[in-house]
Amino acid sequence: MQNHNIKVGIVGGAGYTAGELIRILLHHEYAELSAIVSSSNAGNPVYQVHDDLVGDTDLRFASDLAGDEDVVFLCLGHGNSKAWLEKSNLPETTHIIDLSNDFRLEADAEFEGREFVYGLPEMNRSRIQQAQSIANPGCFATAIQLALLPLAAAGKLTDAVHVSAITGSTGAGRELTETTGFTWRTGNISIYKPFKHQHLGEIGESLRYLQPQAEVDINFIPYRGNFTRGIFASVYTPSELSQDEARELYRNFYADAVFTTVSDKEIHLKQVVNTNKCLLHVQKFGKQLLITSALDNLIKGASGQAVQNMNLLFGLPETTGLGLKAALF
């Protein structure tokens, strides 16, 4: 058990995931924010960018890390974490939790003497506890993997998987683009990157890790939703399991997973927004097993899961700092 404050650094401090990290860590009983780095905002109060933190902190953005951090979260754009590490002088003893996709795949897991462990606690808890560096999973990847891991672990993935999943506008990051602006997004829905989303690689590797003989196609259609946060995924595949057998399989698999719950009732997005929970619901329709999965893309899909991984690294209960409640109404 950690017996002193964990000194935390955040690099890329102006984005959505960094804002969520700051919000969570300010109320984490063992975390001390040492430096929040943003080259474009250095010297400015953090609440000028993350204005949900007005009244919560007087911290200011820094131009560099303090140098005494126990753990550094990299909240940089995809491809930028490698570039930052190449020019940083981060001590080998400093833990890294990277929120980009730079180190998630097996081919990228070793970098400059560091080995990045894939940070999905429901699959890799014991490896995370022993790790030096963590590759935090993607948001879609987390929702879809949690819907499929029990089947793969039981050797029950035997046919093609179909996924239809919708995400909020925060999934595209803070920078304003044509498809994230209010005028385009509101009252609208669209698909993007059908069958070729970048999260398919990490999903496939996890499923093969649990069921090495599995070579199933994952047919994934991602949707842009007209809301700000959350992911709702419908995942279905042919299965010989009955509904009762499937539900028992899922409940047993997640019996010790503090943030993943198999619900008896059908689920909806408001149950998970602003929490580190993933809710699952399992139903059988003819030969098709349908698993619905819901989580907050910025918390369980990013910053909350990153803090969950930090807790595991430092021997803390996974729930530390993550007792967050959904705003249901």
Residue pairs with C-beta under 8 A, 6 or more apart in sequence:
1 315
1 316
2 30
2 314
2 315
2 316
5 30
5 31
5 32
6 30
6 31
6 32
6 70
6 71
6 310
6 314
7 32
7 34
7 66
7 68
7 69
7 70
7 71
8 25
8 31
8 32
8 33
8 34
8 69
8 70
8 71
8 72
8 73
8 310
9 34
9 35
9 36
9 37
9 65
9 66
9 69
9 71
9 72
9 73
10 18
10 21
10 22
10 33
10 35
10 36
10 37
10 72
10 73
10 75
11 37
11 65
11 72
11 73
11 74
11 75
11 76
11 84
12 18
12 37
12 38
12 74
12 75
12 76
12 77
12 80
13 22
13 36
13 37
13 38
13 41
13 46
13 49
13 61
13 75
14 38
14 40
14 41
14 49
14 61
14 174
15 75
15 173
15 174
16 170
16 173
16 174
16 298
17 75
17 99
17 298
17 302
17 303
17 306
18 36
18 38
18 50
18 73
18 75
18 303
19 49
19 50
19 52
19 53
20 298
20 299
20 302
20 303
20 304
21 73
21 75
21 303
21 306
21 307
22 33
22 36
22 46
22 50
22 53
22 57
22 59
23 50
23 52
23 53
23 56
24 299
24 303
24 304
24 307
24 321
24 322
24 324
25 31
25 33
25 307
25 321
26 33
26 53
26 56
26 57
27 321
28 307
28 320
28 321
29 320
29 321
30 314
30 316
30 320
30 321
31 310
31 321
33 57
33 59
34 65
34 66
34 68
34 69
35 62
35 64
35 65
35 66
35 69
36 46
36 59
36 60
36 61
36 62
37 61
37 62
37 63
37 64
37 65
38 49
38 61
38 62
39 63
41 48
41 49
41 61
42 61
42 62
42 63
43 60
43 61
43 63
44 60
44 61
45 58
45 59
45 60
45 61
46 53
46 57
46 59
46 60
46 61
47 53
47 54
47 55
47 56
47 57
47 58
49 61
65 72
65 90
69 94
70 94
70 95
70 314
71 94
71 95
71 96
71 97
71 310
71 313
71 314
72 90
72 94
72 95
72 96
72 97
73 97
73 98
73 99
73 306
73 310
74 81
74 84
74 85
74 96
74 97
74 98
74 99
74 100
75 99
76 84
76 99
76 100
77 100
77 173
78 100
78 101
78 102
78 198
79 100
79 102
80 100
80 102
81 98
81 100
81 102
81 103
82 102
82 103
82 111
85 96
85 111
85 112
86 112
90 96
92 113
92 114
92 132
95 131
95 132
95 133
95 134
95 310
95 313
96 114
96 116
96 132
96 133
96 134
97 119
97 133
97 134
97 136
97 306
97 309
97 310
97 313
98 116
98 133
98 134
98 135
98 136
99 136
99 302
99 303
99 306
101 138
101 198
101 199
101 202
102 108
102 111
102 135
103 109
103 111
103 116
103 133
103 135
104 116
104 118
104 135
104 137
104 138
104 141
104 201
104 202
105 201
105 202
105 205
106 205
108 116
109 115
109 116
109 117
109 118
109 135
110 116
114 132
114 133
115 131
115 132
115 133
116 131
116 133
116 134
116 135
117 124
117 127
117 128
117 131
117 133
117 134
117 135
118 124
118 134
118 135
118 137
118 202
118 205
118 206
119 128
119 134
119 135
119 136
119 137
119 305
119 306
119 309
120 137
120 142
120 145
120 206
120 305
121 128
121 257
121 259
121 305
121 308
121 309
121 312
121 318
122 146
122 149
122 254
122 257
122 260
123 145
123 149
123 206
123 209
123 210
125 312
128 134
128 309
128 312
128 313
129 312
129 313
129 315
131 313
134 306
134 309
134 313
136 302
136 305
136 306
136 309
137 145
137 202
137 301
137 305
138 198
138 199
138 202
138 301
139 167
139 171
139 199
139 231
139 295
139 297
139 298
139 301
139 302
140 165
140 167
140 171
140 197
140 199
140 220
140 222
140 231
140 233
140 297
140 301
141 199
141 202
141 203
142 278
142 295
142 300
142 301
142 305
143 165
143 231
143 233
143 278
143 293
143 294
143 295
143 301
144 163
144 165
144 199
144 203
144 218
144 220
144 233
144 235
144 293
145 202
145 203
145 206
145 207
146 260
146 278
146 280
146 293
146 295
147 233
147 235
147 280
147 291
147 292
147 293
148 157
148 161
148 203
148 207
148 235
148 291
149 206
149 207
149 210
149 253
150 156
150 249
150 250
150 252
150 253
150 254
151 157
151 237
151 239
151 249
151 289
152 206
152 207
152 210
152 211
152 214
153 210
153 211
153 253
154 249
154 253
155 211
155 213
155 214
156 239
156 240
156 241
156 249
157 207
157 211
157 214
157 216
157 237
158 216
158 238
158 239
158 240
159 216
159 237
159 238
159 239
160 216
160 217
160 218
160 219
160 237
160 238
161 216
161 217
161 218
161 219
161 235
161 236
161 237
162 219
162 235
162 236
162 237
163 218
163 219
163 220
163 221
163 233
163 234
163 235
164 221
164 223
164 233
164 234
165 220
165 221
165 222
165 223
165 231
165 232
165 233
165 234
165 235
166 189
166 222
166 223
166 224
166 225
166 231
166 232
166 233
167 222
167 223
167 224
167 225
167 230
167 231
167 297
168 225
168 227
168 228
168 229
168 230
168 231
168 297
169 180
169 185
169 224
169 225
169 227
169 228
170 228
170 229
170 297
170 298
171 231
171 297
171 301
172 179
172 180
172 224
173 180
178 184
179 185
179 190
179 192
179 224
185 224
185 226
186 226
187 226
188 224
188 226
189 223
189 224
189 225
189 226
190 223
190 224
191 221
191 222
191 223
191 224
192 222
192 223
192 224
193 222
194 220
194 221
194 222
195 219
195 220
195 221
197 220
197 222
199 220
200 218
200 220
203 218
204 218
207 214
207 216
208 214
208 215
216 237
227 269
229 273
229 274
229 296
229 297
229 298
230 269
230 272
230 273
230 294
230 295
230 296
230 297
231 293
231 294
231 295
231 296
231 297
231 301
232 268
232 269
232 292
232 293
232 294
233 292
233 293
233 294
234 290
234 291
234 292
235 290
235 291
235 292
235 293
236 288
236 289
236 290
236 291
237 288
237 289
238 287
238 288
238 289
239 246
239 284
239 287
239 288
239 289
241 249
241 284
241 289
242 284
243 282
243 283
243 284
243 289
246 282
246 284
246 289
247 262
247 282
250 262
250 280
250 282
250 291
251 262
254 260
254 261
254 262
254 280
258 318
258 319
259 276
259 277
259 278
259 300
259 308
259 318
259 319
259 322
260 277
260 278
260 279
260 280
261 277
261 278
261 279
261 280
262 280
262 281
262 282
263 279
263 280
263 281
265 281
266 281
266 292
267 279
267 280
267 281
267 292
267 294
268 294
269 294
270 326
270 327
270 328
270 329
271 277
271 279
271 294
271 326
271 328
272 278
272 279
272 294
272 295
272 296
272 300
272 326
273 296
273 326
273 327
274 296
274 299
274 324
274 325
274 326
274 327
275 296
275 299
275 300
275 304
275 324
275 325
275 326
276 296
276 299
276 300
276 304
276 305
276 307
276 308
276 322
276 324
277 295
277 296
277 300
277 326
278 293
278 294
278 295
278 300
279 293
279 294
279 295
280 291
280 292
280 293
281 291
281 292
282 289
282 290
282 291
283 289
283 290
283 292
284 290
295 301
296 304
298 304
299 305
299 324
304 322
304 324
307 321
307 322
308 318
308 322
310 316
311 317
311 318
311 319
311 320
311 321
311 322
312 318
